[in-house]
């Protein structure tokens, strides 16, 4: 079978421009119809989305605090702050309607979708932080949410430790691919560490539940694609997220974990097919 990036591979371009006075990096590739907006999670960047962009086209920004975008200490690294950023980003690139793909903390895209559901044509969620009641943070996140301890954990993290810890997030034996870890580590500086701590500390369970209070307003066709061997977010939240959305179907991947496309390269094709 051909690899997804061997089929209709589109040219991915890189951009670095000021948005509201802050340098923002993003990738883009040509596509048909409303652009696909890809929103990455923690601790990665738009690097995650290159094979998807090659297949579907679209837009993939590095969120402020991550990758090659601005990491100023006074930026708003919160759900509301990222909702505002995504709205300004879409205005900057001239996109009104869009299709939305999210992973992990890329769930901040759902805040924007709830604010203006008529703009969303389709959406895909993959192992997102639940905007639902009942979620309990995993042990690493609990450490990050604890003052002083979080700073100590961040300071003690190195490339080798990040690689070894990734083994629990892989459905295949051993840690995640070194290329993936190297890409994440390349941008895991003090600015990103600060953004992560602020984001997690601003999201206790009640804030997460409140952030999803209008999920039912998002009635665009949705696909919840979930790696069931995720050690951070239980698979039951796939079904609960689908139930909360207005028109969603669920596909469980029993042989995939938190980054499902790393265990199952065909995830790229699954997403592309759903986006149409």
Secondary structure by P-SEA (a helix, b strand, c coil): ccccccccccbbbbbbbbcccbbbbbbbbbbcccbbbbbbcccccccccaaaaacbbbbbccccccccccccccccccaaaaaaaaaaaaaaaccccbbbbbcccccaaaaaaaacccccccccccccccccccccccaaaaaaacaaaaaaaaaaccaaaaaaaccccccccccccaaaaaaaaaaccaaaaaaaaaaaaaccaaaaaaaaccccccccbbbbccccccccccaaaaaaaaaacccbbbbbcccccccccccccaaaaaaaaaac
